[in-house]
Amino acid sequence: MVSWCLMALSKTGRLIQVGTGEGKSCIVAMFAAFRALRGEKVDIMSSSSVLAERDFGEWQRFYELLEIGVDCNTNKLNEELKKCYECEVVYGTAEQFAGDWLRHHFHREDILGQRTFQCAIVDEVDSLMLDKGHHMVYLSSDMPALQHLNPLLAFIWNTVNQYGKIDTKTVVGPKHLCCQVALESIKGEDDGFITFQIAEDTGILTNGSVENLRKSQGSLTQISVNSSVTVKELAEFFNRVEQRFPSCHFALYCINSSGTIEELNKEAEGEDGEAQRVSLLLSSGGLCQYMYSDESTALRAAEEEVRSVLRFTPCELSLTEIICYVPGFFSDLVKSKLNVWIKNAFYAQTMTKDHEYVIEKHGIVPVDYSCTGVVENCMKWSDGLQQFLEMKHESKLSDMTAITNYMSNVGLLQKYGNQIYGMSGTLGKQVETKTLQKIYDGIKTCQIPSFKRRKLFEVEGVVVSSEEEWVEKICHAVIAQTTRTSYRDPRAALVICETINRANIIHQALGDKVKEKSLYINNNMDNSSIFSKELKAGEVIIATNLAGRGTDLQITEEVKRAGGLFVVQTFLPENARVEAQAFGRSARQGAPGSAQLIISSSHLSDPVQMLLLTGNLFSLMDDLLNLTKLNQHLFVKQIKMYQKSPNNKRFEDMSSILDLILTLKSEPEINLAKDGRESSVAHKLSSYLESDIPNIKKKEELFNQYLDELDDLYKSSNNKPAASDLSALNEFWGMWLLTSFNAKDSTEELKGRLKRDLDAARLKLRQRESPSSNLYHYIGFGNDLREKGNFAESIDMYTKATEQDPCWGAIAYYNRAFTTLKQQNRAQSRDCISQALDDLKNALKSVQLYCDQIQVTYRFSKQHTENHSSDSPSRIRKHFTARYSVLSFFKENITEAIKKVERSRDMGGNVKVEESLIYFMVPLGYLLPSFNLSLETLRVTHSRNPLARQQLISDPSFDILNELRCLESLGLNCIYTLDTIFSLGGFFSKIGRALKTKKSSD
């Protein structure tokens, strides 16, 4: 009641810390009812949909008794959401509230009605406001043209996987033939034959290789490398190259038999030119690798290699080289983001399954392992990281997305002004509460003393040096607590691990030593059995942070009498609040309990590991000098002297020595680790305030500016803007964010630039021009005009698309061919037939480029993956097979049309154009698997389970259907079939033209 009174009497927002298990949900419901009875709309935000639905179900009857409308906004369709937001009180998650606001204002779906932001009550407020304050919610925006970046991303992944560390600092690149490396260093001083002759003389190339090379005019396919070449012979080759070309300097290394790096040609002391030496790691077989002193140098080298195969269209297509062709309208995006993509490819190498992510039926899914442990089904990484992980595991390859709408948790809460109220068991330390007060003006905090004295005994934490010892310590602690002793019965235990992988390790290590154990590591699994009953003596739950916040574990009376629940935190949480939440699972509501930290120093961050190492060094110095023992001897001597002759001087000397002894006592490692963590927390919060929050505010101001522009677009078109205009403007805005947003610029500069660019984009749209020179925009404009019967104008739009980029103009050529034929409607002129025929042939050529680039993507993505042993087709192979199949059917349709148009041309006839949905392009047998899932689709849709929907749509049976939809969104919204129509007049006309042509030639 004290908590309720504090909130009810507050005119501005207040955050209250209430002990775990002391009725937070009750306080929330009472305060929400109080505000609702005053005529206000109240939004209650929980940290997960499970908790929101649980609290709504538990308190629904309470609101009904007070005649207050209440609902929960999770797992609802649009019509149900409209009714939901008519209620006075709505339970839900911050993500759902933000998403519904975006649907209402960006997608223009009337979901919120007249509801405004009046009062927010946030459960686990510290998690939402601090840990997840910068999290962004955004609705997916279709931009299928981004699939053109897949070959580039695949080549980046292939390139990066050829780089690797050989020690803590040194990185080596791909393996190259030694002759090629030497030629690159010579830089034009040699026509190549001299270097290859040296290679042949030193035994690296087989005899006759240079002669074959001369005959083939320098074709490297004609040379043959001696596979038995040793590192010593390779070093001799480079030494001779240095002698022949004095400008070349090489630092040659190899991996010796002990596995360490050994330099083969050390320079004499005093020699100059070290900076110009090219460092190479030599290996057998005539191969070597460039060596880089740090990761940034390796990154630059990888970027140069990627740029060497990158071409922007329109350009001449190579028939021999493997090239990544990217549409020219993406050139600014690629140039601004290429370095970021390559960095993320290197980062993806270091990420591990069941740590940062899991593999679910619907693909690679991030895990919020450091805070909540939640598997975030609706989240994807940006800037290529998602795609690199998908290639790593041969999962279905998703296309990159452009973010066109977003709402951060900070932005959402700030819409409530000073009417934000929150509850948590852990508001944190002073630095964290001050951070909250700086972000949310006028908000106050308060800590409510526990109603019942907490009986938690915290066992002194342990830091061990190796993972093996860490596992052993945890198992020993758990078994000791869950085993009967002479003075107590067995207890129950909860083991909280940082990652799913480590939880599995502990579960496996406990083995048969603990018979009653269960895993709680994934919110996508059915975990109801864990919480549906009380924990009995001897039972153990091994969990991730899923069990650390908001989880109420019930224990039997027998366990309470034995000492309550024993919690083992097996890692150092990123802040004290997460640690307190974990320990808060024990000793709830006056019951006894204990908790302990057992961590491995190898799992700690580098700064904390350095701090521990420093502490150990001081301890070692103390042991070597034995200062503590010396001071203890002096202290005993001072006591005896003071006893003989007490005076102030001797008392001060005795006190100072005692103080020195206590100071020299070594600090426990666990305390040093926590000190390091607190320093890191302070730094993160400072960065959060100084960098993250200003960037969030800048982006949200820009988004609000764009929403104003959308409002104007809707008003100027009577709330019915053309779909192609809307898509083009949204895409322009998304690309602008990626290429033009600079965090260093002021908000005023950014808003001014956006205003100018949006005005220019709107002007182009009014002139039926693409704001970003995207050929697919012109195809969309042409389709709109064709559907209205404006064939001539439609043809002009398709022509603009082909002029913009003929390389990728397949759909534009195809649509123009059939629109031209339809325009003259069975009375096509000879020129019309010829033009249609040329367009269809160009379309066929362009579709082949699509097919070729799919093969390039698959070739590079499947290399360096983790699933080489599987005999069954990988998920990525099934996906690309479906994509290639759809394009093959498109090619068949075009080829058949070419035959009929040619026949019509040759026989002097016309063609009848029949229009069908794009789905009829594919034989029925390819669509049957998706039809067979129709009953399952209906069941899943009825269940309104978003996870089940994701998994169903991601099933391989839907790949063909999804690829057809992708082509449709690129502008192929229908397909055409032709019937040839012949007439006697047309036939004689054809003969007459032929005779006239023959006569004129004579």
Secondary structure, 3 states (H helix, E strand, C coil): CHHHHHHHHCCCCEEEECCCCCCHHHHHHHHHHHHHHCCCCEEEEECCHHHHHHHHHHHHHHHHHCCCCEEECCCCCHHHHHHHCCCCEEEEEHHHHHHHHHHHHCCCCCCCCCCCCCEEEEECHHHHHHHCCCCEECCCCCCHHHHHHHHHHHHHHHHHCCCEECCCCCEEEEEEEHHHHHHHHHCCCCCCHHHHHHHHHCCCECCCHHHHHHHCCCCHHHCCECCCCCHHHHHHHHHHHHHHCCCCCEEEEEECCCCCEEECCCCCCCCCCHHHCEEEEEECCCEEEEEECCHHHHHHHHHHHHHCCEEEECCCCCCCCCCEEEEHHHHHHHHHHHHHHHHHHHHHHHCCECCCEEEECCEEEEECCCCCCCECCCCCCCCCHHHHHHHHCCCCCCCCCCCCCCEEHHHHHHCCCCCEEEEECCCCCHHHHHHHHHHCCCCEEEECCCCCCCEEEEEEEEEECCHHHHHHHHHHHHHHHCCCCCCCCCCCEEEECCCHHHHHHHHHHHHHHCCCEEEECCCCCCCHHHHCCCECCCCEEEECHHHCCCCCCCECHHHHHHCCEEEEECCCCCCHHHHHHHHCCCCCCCCEEEEEEEEEHHHCCHHHHHHHHHHHHHHHHHHHHCHHHHHHHHHHHHHHHHHHCCCHHHHHHHHHHHHHHHHHCCCCHHHHHHHHHHHHHHHHHHHHHHHHHHHHHHHHHHHHHHHHHHHHHHHHCCCCCCHHHHHHHHHHHHHHHHHHCCCCCCHHHHHHHHHHHHHHHHHHHHCCCCCCCCHHHHHHHHHHHHHCCCHHHHHHHHHHHHHHCHHHCHHHHHHHHHHHHHHHCCCCCHHHHHHHHHHHHHHHHHHHHHHHHHHHHHHHHHCCCCCCCCCCCCHHHHHHHHHHHHHHHHHHHHHHHHHHHHHHHHHCCEEEEEEECHHHHCCHHHHHHHHHCHHHHHHHHHHCCHHHHHHHHCCHHHHHHHHHHHHHHHCCCCEEEEEEECCHHHHHHHHHHHHHHHHHHC
